[in-house]
């Protein structure tokens, strides 16, 4: 180990958007009691009956655009009214500040 991080504070911004970084961010936020997905309904896309959990898992797994989420889950491929909620969920998962 070349460098040892002697700073005991958590980073204020996580720049990683890979699977592990997203889950680590969730773990830290849950530990601090600050994890709250921006969309709380069980079903995100009502036209295609796509559960919020399915869209969330797709984002965690690497779908980082509305188009890729739609391709994998079919959410937002009918009327499109769920796209803003998908964008909010994606922004929360990928850009959340910890500080």
MOSULQUI-V496448 format. One record per pair of residues at least 4 apart in sequence whose ideal C-beta (glycine too) atoms are under 8 Angstrom apart, sorted by the first residue. I is the first residue (numbers start at 1). J is the second residue. Records with the same first field share a line. If there is no record, write none. Layout:
BEGIN
I=J, J
END
This chain:
BEGIN
10=28, 98
11=98
12=97, 98, 99
13=97, 98, 99
14=21, 24, 25, 96, 98
15=21
16=20, 21, 22, 24
17=21, 22, 64, 94
18=22, 62
19=23, 60, 61, 62
20=24
21=25
22=26, 59, 60, 93, 94
23=27, 60
24=28
25=29, 93, 96, 98
26=30, 35
27=31
28=32, 98
29=34, 35, 96, 98
30=34, 35
32=98
37=52, 56, 89, 92
38=85, 88, 89, 91, 92
39=44, 52, 85, 88, 89
40=52
41=52
42=51, 52, 53
43=49, 50, 51, 52
44=50, 51, 52, 54, 55, 75, 82, 85, 86, 89
45=49, 50, 55, 73, 74, 75, 76, 78, 82, 86
46=82
47=78, 79, 81, 82
48=73, 74, 75, 77, 78
50=54, 55, 73, 74, 75, 82
51=55
52=56, 89
53=57
54=58, 73, 75
55=59, 69, 73, 75, 86, 89
56=60, 89, 93
57=61
58=63, 68, 69, 72, 73
59=63, 64, 69, 89, 90, 93, 94
60=93
62=68
63=68, 69, 71, 72, 73
64=68, 90, 94
65=69
66=70, 76, 83, 86, 87, 90
67=71
68=72
69=73, 75, 76, 86, 90
70=74, 75, 76, 77
75=82, 86
76=80, 82, 83, 86
82=86
83=87
84=88
85=89
86=90
87=91
88=92
89=93
90=94
91=95
92=96
END
